[in-house]
Amino acid sequence: MTLQHTPEPAADPAELTFRSGEERCHAWYFPAGSADLEGPDGRPIAVMAHGFGGTKDSGLEPFARAYAAAGIDVLAFDFRHFGASGGSPRQRVRMADQVADYRAAIAAAAELPGADPRRVVLWGVSLSGGHVFAAAAAARATPEKAATASTALAALVSVTPLVDGRAAAALAVRSGGAAATLRGAYASVRRRLDAVTGGPGLIPLVGRPGEVAALALDGYYESYCALAGPTWRNEIDAGVLPQLAGYRPARAAAGLRLPVLVQIADFDRGAPPDAAAKAAFAARAEVRHYPCDHFGVWPGNPYFEAAVRHQVMFLRRHLDALG
């Protein structure tokens, strides 16, 4: 792992890279701005990644800074093939690889100076909100095992998560209509054939209603672009759409034995709220509901402040007990 501190401006996060598979993931490190949760082994640290096709410079920083202000270190990273991370071809989504990136990020976070390796928090949103269930199950670390484990997950925060690909596909048909869904499926097949024959294999990640894109619901283009940072690209590997049908990280929820917070947007058209509620029930999670669509809890939207406040309250309660 290589660490490069950014001296100007002073408020900027440090930059670091860590290896996942054969590539290096790029990350930002936000040190805690208070000692409120300092323990004998250091400070808790949260590991964050963006959702479907997102990059860390597209809306994660306000979440990370809120955590740092509360006394929690943060490692926010880009998945392989996205943003500032390595990996070719670009914009490629492989579910298992992204879960593996989370596990590599956990290991990197636990090694940072001042971080308590037995109080690691997993944070995910949308697609990565499902990944964190799978990553936590794979890690098989619980607070109860902290006395013997070198690294332990202390809590999990899942924000408007996509936890069931089949349910998401059905919701897309209901929300966007069968015709739009078929256009997206056709485009996916066509781009995959392009990739085999040397073409780009990419489709737009988000578009306006009637356009060919992975997401083409009313208002989603504007909401996603409002968050977009300089490394974000409105492209996605067409192969992700067939993968979603078999993607069901909710199945890992029942086996978790750590505090879980699930935040549900009740009118979510992108990530089915009923599937998120079922996963939360299986995980015995604390649940918070917000009367909004998928992007309503993001910075600049009406429920961002409430969502962050609820996350910090949840984490302070559980991390303080472990410190």
KAPEUR-V850578 format. One record per backbone hydrogen bond with DSSP energy under -0.5 kcal/mol. CO is the residue of the C=O (numbers start at 1). NH is the residue of the N-H. If there is no record, write none. Layout:
BEGIN
co:CO nh:NH
co:CO nh:NH
END
This chain:
BEGIN
co:2 nh:17
co:4 nh:15
co:5 nh:7
co:9 nh:12
co:14 nh:29
co:15 nh:4
co:16 nh:27
co:17 nh:2
co:18 nh:25
co:20 nh:23
co:23 nh:20
co:24 nh:86
co:25 nh:18
co:26 nh:78
co:27 nh:16
co:28 nh:30
co:28 nh:76
co:29 nh:14
co:29 nh:31
co:30 nh:74
co:35 nh:38
co:39 nh:42
co:42 nh:39
co:43 nh:116
co:44 nh:73
co:45 nh:121
co:46 nh:48
co:46 nh:75
co:47 nh:123
co:48 nh:77
co:51 nh:53
co:51 nh:54
co:55 nh:58
co:56 nh:60
co:56 nh:61
co:59 nh:63
co:60 nh:64
co:61 nh:65
co:62 nh:66
co:63 nh:67
co:64 nh:68
co:65 nh:69
co:66 nh:70
co:67 nh:70
co:67 nh:72
co:68 nh:33
co:68 nh:34
co:68 nh:71
co:71 nh:73
co:73 nh:46
co:74 nh:30
co:74 nh:76
co:75 nh:48
co:75 nh:77
co:76 nh:28
co:77 nh:50
co:79 nh:82
co:81 nh:91
co:82 nh:85
co:86 nh:81
co:89 nh:92
co:91 nh:237
co:92 nh:94
co:94 nh:98
co:95 nh:99
co:96 nh:100
co:97 nh:101
co:98 nh:102
co:99 nh:103
co:100 nh:104
co:101 nh:105
co:102 nh:106
co:103 nh:107
co:104 nh:108
co:105 nh:109
co:106 nh:110
co:107 nh:111
co:108 nh:111
co:109 nh:112
co:112 nh:115
co:114 nh:43
co:115 nh:117
co:116 nh:119
co:117 nh:152
co:119 nh:45
co:120 nh:154
co:120 nh:155
co:121 nh:47
co:121 nh:123
co:122 nh:157
co:123 nh:49
co:124 nh:159
co:125 nh:128
co:126 nh:130
co:126 nh:162
co:127 nh:130
co:127 nh:131
co:128 nh:132
co:130 nh:133
co:130 nh:134
co:131 nh:135
co:132 nh:136
co:133 nh:137
co:134 nh:138
co:135 nh:139
co:136 nh:140
co:136 nh:141
co:142 nh:145
co:143 nh:146
co:145 nh:148
co:145 nh:149
co:152 nh:120
co:154 nh:259
co:155 nh:122
co:156 nh:261
co:157 nh:124
co:157 nh:159
co:158 nh:160
co:158 nh:263
co:159 nh:126
co:161 nh:163
co:163 nh:250
co:164 nh:168
co:165 nh:169
co:166 nh:170
co:167 nh:171
co:168 nh:172
co:169 nh:173
co:170 nh:174
co:171 nh:175
co:172 nh:176
co:173 nh:177
co:177 nh:181
co:178 nh:182
co:179 nh:183
co:180 nh:184
co:181 nh:185
co:182 nh:186
co:183 nh:187
co:184 nh:188
co:185 nh:189
co:186 nh:190
co:187 nh:191
co:188 nh:192
co:189 nh:193
co:190 nh:194
co:191 nh:195
co:192 nh:196
co:193 nh:197
co:194 nh:199
co:195 nh:198
co:201 nh:238
co:203 nh:236
co:204 nh:214
co:205 nh:215
co:208 nh:211
co:211 nh:213
co:215 nh:207
co:217 nh:220
co:217 nh:221
co:219 nh:223
co:220 nh:224
co:221 nh:225
co:222 nh:226
co:223 nh:227
co:224 nh:227
co:224 nh:228
co:229 nh:232
co:233 nh:235
co:236 nh:203
co:237 nh:240
co:238 nh:241
co:238 nh:242
co:239 nh:243
co:240 nh:244
co:241 nh:245
co:242 nh:245
co:243 nh:246
co:244 nh:247
co:246 nh:248
co:247 nh:165
co:248 nh:251
co:249 nh:252
co:250 nh:253
co:252 nh:255
co:253 nh:256
co:259 nh:156
co:260 nh:286
co:261 nh:158
co:262 nh:264
co:262 nh:288
co:263 nh:160
co:264 nh:266
co:264 nh:290
co:265 nh:268
co:272 nh:276
co:273 nh:277
co:274 nh:278
co:275 nh:279
co:276 nh:280
co:277 nh:281
co:278 nh:282
co:279 nh:283
co:280 nh:285
co:281 nh:284
co:286 nh:262
co:288 nh:264
co:290 nh:266
co:290 nh:292
co:292 nh:267
co:293 nh:296
co:294 nh:297
co:295 nh:298
co:296 nh:303
co:298 nh:301
co:301 nh:304
co:303 nh:307
co:304 nh:308
co:305 nh:309
co:306 nh:310
co:307 nh:311
co:308 nh:312
co:309 nh:313
co:310 nh:314
co:311 nh:315
co:312 nh:316
co:313 nh:317
co:314 nh:318
co:315 nh:319
co:316 nh:320
co:317 nh:321
co:318 nh:322
co:319 nh:323
co:323 nh:40
END
